Amino acid sequence: MTDPASKRAAFRRLHESGCFVIPNPWDVGSGRYLASLGFKALATTSSGFAWSRGRADNGIALEDALRHFEDMARSVDLPINGDFEGGFATDPAQVGANVRRAVATGIAGVSIEDSTGEAERPLFAFGLAVDRVRAACEAVAGSGVLLTARSEGFIVGRPDLAETLRRLTAFAETGADCLYAPGIKTPEEIAAVVRAVAPKPVNVLVGGPHTTVADLTRLGVRRISVGGALARTAWGGFMSAASEIARDGTFGGLASAARSADLEALFK
């Protein structure tokens, strides 16, 4: 399954039934490790990648994101979903043009969100948000790439379930293949999203130990991602160990380090 067409077909099949976890590596090395564990697909994380480059989330330029997609798609024999943030544009036509460039990197899926990055106006107006998803749908048409449409209200200070459902339903009707509202957590919220866009698949973000794959499967969730949580976990261990050395002059945090032999074996 090395060619993009095969990866895209496999990725679509994963969304047809059951529930699968699509973890989020932040670089080629973390992607190869996740692939070695038997996951069926991977998804990039805008935050994890940005932190690896010493930048804040949403601080990566379009060209850097596209190169990252290419690197990830070439590095593992698995479908890759690309976290394309807001499409690196506001205008729907430009969103579409950028999505076409993302498709050319070899990814199997791409996501577009409705957040603006502006504190006073964190979400694009409803009509514009729908038009942006429509442009993205047109851009992936015929490519086999699966489009995920995200509504970000719950993570940008607008946790309005009714508005989230309105947007996700409209995105589904516009042609999005998978729907995603990062930040929803309660069984009631998740079940409401699943019902609203059925039979289309729903992705749920898990950033902590508040649920399980079995619980989300029972709620009808098709896909589970972890966003930047694995990157945060890695940073947490690194920061703790480095801080101990700087603060105390001791090296206890290094006790949990991976063995060099294991890493060398993984990357041979």
C-alpha positions in Angstrom: 0.0 0.0 0.0 2.7 2.5 -1.0 0.8 4.5 -3.7 -1.5 7.4 -2.7 -4.6 5.8 -4.4 -4.3 2.6 -2.3 -3.8 4.6 0.9 -6.8 6.7 0.1 -9.0 3.7 -0.6 -7.9 2.1 2.6 -8.6 5.2 4.6 -12.1 5.5 3.2 -12.8 1.8 4.1 -11.8 2.6 7.7 -14.6 5.1 7.9 -17.3 2.7 6.7 -17.8 0.7 9.9 -16.5 0.2 13.4 -14.3 2.6 15.4 -10.6 3.2 15.0 -7.9 5.3 16.6 -5.9 7.6 14.4 -3.1 8.8 16.6 -1.2 12.0 15.9 2.6 12.0 15.4 4.4 15.3 15.1 7.4 14.2 13.0 8.7 11.2 11.0 10.2 9.4 13.9 7.0 9.5 16.0 5.1 8.5 12.9 7.2 5.4 12.3 6.9 4.3 15.9 3.1 4.6 15.8 3.0 2.7 12.6 5.1 -0.1 14.3 2.3 -0.5 16.9 -0.2 -1.6 14.3 -2.4 1.5 13.9 -4.2 1.6 10.6 -3.8 5.3 9.9 -2.1 8.4 11.3 -3.0 12.1 11.4 -0.7 15.1 11.6 -1.1 17.6 14.4 -0.7 21.3 13.7 0.2 22.0 17.4 2.7 19.1 17.7 4.4 20.0 14.5 4.6 23.7 15.4 6.1 22.9 18.8 8.7 20.7 17.2 9.7 23.8 15.1 9.8 26.1 18.1 6.6 27.9 17.2 3.1 28.2 18.6 0.1 26.4 17.1 -1.1 28.0 13.9 2.4 29.6 13.6 3.5 27.4 10.7 3.5 28.7 7.1 1.6 27.0 4.3 4.8 25.9 2.6 6.1 24.3 5.8 2.8 22.5 6.3 2.8 21.1 2.8 6.4 19.9 3.1 5.5 18.2 6.4 2.6 16.4 4.7 4.9 15.2 2.0 7.4 13.9 4.6 4.8 12.1 6.6 3.1 10.6 3.6 6.4 9.2 2.3 7.7 8.0 5.7 5.1 5.4 6.6 3.1 2.8 4.6 -0.2 4.1 6.1 -2.8 6.6 5.2 -2.0 10.1 6.6 -4.7 12.7 7.4 -3.3 16.2 7.2 -4.3 18.8 9.8 -4.7 21.7 7.4 -5.9 24.2 10.1 -8.1 26.8 8.4 -6.8 26.1 4.9 -4.2 28.9 5.3 -6.7 31.4 3.8 -10.0 33.1 4.5 -11.5 33.3 1.0 -13.1 30.1 -0.1 -11.5 30.1 -3.5 -8.0 30.4 -2.0 -8.9 27.6 0.5 -9.8 25.4 -2.4 -6.5 26.2 -4.2 -4.5 25.4 -1.0 -6.4 22.2 -0.5 -5.5 21.1 -4.0 -1.9 21.6 -3.2 -2.3 19.5 0.0 -3.9 16.7 -2.1 -0.8 16.7 -4.3 1.4 15.8 -1.3 0.1 12.3 -1.2 -2.0 12.5 1.9 -5.2 10.4 2.2 -7.3 12.9 4.1 -7.4 16.5 5.0 -9.2 18.6 7.6 -10.6 22.2 7.4 -11.7 24.1 10.4 -14.0 27.1 10.9 -11.8 29.1 13.4 -10.4 32.4 12.5 -7.6 32.8 15.1 -9.1 36.1 16.3 -10.1 36.4 19.9 -13.1 38.7 19.3 -14.4 36.7 16.4 -13.2 33.2 16.9 -15.4 31.5 14.3 -16.0 32.4 10.7 -19.6 33.5 10.0 -21.9 30.6 9.3 -22.3 31.2 5.6 -18.6 31.8 5.0 -17.7 28.7 7.0 -20.0 26.6 4.8 -18.6 28.1 1.6 -15.1 27.3 2.7 -16.0 23.7 3.3 -17.8 23.6 -0.1 -14.6 24.9 -1.8 -12.5 22.2 0.0 -15.0 19.5 -1.1 -14.7 20.7 -4.7 -10.9 20.7 -4.4 -10.7 17.0 -3.3 -13.4 15.8 -5.7 -12.1 12.9 -7.8 -8.9 12.5 -5.8 -10.1 9.9 -3.3 -8.9 12.2 -0.5 -11.3 12.2 2.5 -12.4 15.6 3.7 -13.0 16.2 7.4 -14.9 19.4 8.4 -14.3 20.7 11.9 -16.2 23.2 14.0 -14.0 24.6 16.7 -16.5 26.4 19.0 -15.8 24.2 22.0 -12.0 25.0 21.9 -12.2 28.7 21.0 -14.5 29.9 23.8 -17.8 29.3 22.1 -19.1 26.0 23.6 -22.5 26.2 22.0 -23.8 22.7 21.2 -26.7 23.9 19.1 -24.5 26.1 16.9 -21.9 23.3 16.6 -24.7 20.9 15.4 -25.9 23.5 13.0 -22.5 23.9 11.5 -21.6 20.3 11.4 -24.9 19.4 9.8 -24.4 22.0 7.1 -20.9 20.8 6.5 -22.2 17.3 6.1 -24.9 18.4 3.7 -22.3 20.4 1.7 -20.3 17.2 1.1 -17.8 16.8 3.9 -17.0 13.1 4.4 -16.3 13.2 8.2 -17.4 15.6 10.9 -15.4 16.7 13.9 -16.1 19.0 16.9 -12.9 19.1 19.0 -13.6 19.8 22.7 -16.9 17.9 23.1 -16.5 15.4 25.9 -19.8 14.4 27.6 -21.6 11.3 26.3 -24.6 13.5 25.7 -22.7 16.0 23.5 -21.0 13.2 21.5 -24.2 11.3 20.9 -25.9 14.4 19.8 -23.2 15.0 17.1 -23.3 11.4 16.0 -27.1 11.6 15.6 -27.1 15.0 13.8 -24.8 14.0 11.0 -25.6 10.3 10.7 -24.8 8.2 8.7 -21.6 10.2 8.1 -18.7 9.3 10.4 -17.7 11.4 13.4 -14.2 12.0 14.8 -13.8 12.7 18.5 -10.7 14.2 20.1 -9.4 12.6 23.3 -6.8 14.7 25.1 -6.9 12.9 28.5 -8.0 9.8 30.4 -11.7 10.8 30.5 -13.0 8.1 28.2 -12.1 4.8 26.4 -12.3 3.4 22.9 -15.0 1.1 24.1 -17.1 3.9 25.5 -16.8 6.0 22.3 -17.6 3.0 20.1 -20.8 2.5 22.0 -21.7 6.1 21.3 -21.3 5.5 17.6 -18.0 7.3 17.1 -16.2 6.1 14.0 -12.7 7.8 14.5 -10.7 8.8 17.6 -7.7 11.2 17.4 -5.5 12.6 20.2 -4.4 15.9 18.6 -1.3 17.3 20.3 -1.7 15.0 23.4 1.1 12.6 22.5 3.4 15.6 21.7 2.4 17.1 25.0 3.2 13.8 26.8 6.6 13.7 25.2 7.3 17.4 26.1 6.1 16.7 29.6 8.7 14.0 30.1 11.4 16.1 28.5 10.6 19.2 30.5 10.4 17.4 33.8 13.8 15.7 33.3 15.5 18.8 32.0 14.1 20.9 34.8 15.3 18.5 37.4 18.9 18.7 36.0 18.8 22.5 35.9 17.1 22.9 39.3 18.6 20.1 41.4 21.6 18.8 39.6 20.2 15.3 39.7 19.2 12.9 36.8 16.3 10.9 38.1 14.1 11.9 35.2 16.4 10.0 32.8 15.4 6.7 34.3 12.3 6.5 32.1 14.2 7.3 28.9 13.8 4.9 25.9 16.7 2.6 25.4 19.1 3.6 22.6 19.0 0.0 21.3 15.3 0.1 20.9 15.4 3.4 19.0 18.2 2.2 16.8 16.2 -1.0 16.0 13.1 1.0 15.2 14.8 3.3 12.7 17.2 0.9 10.9 
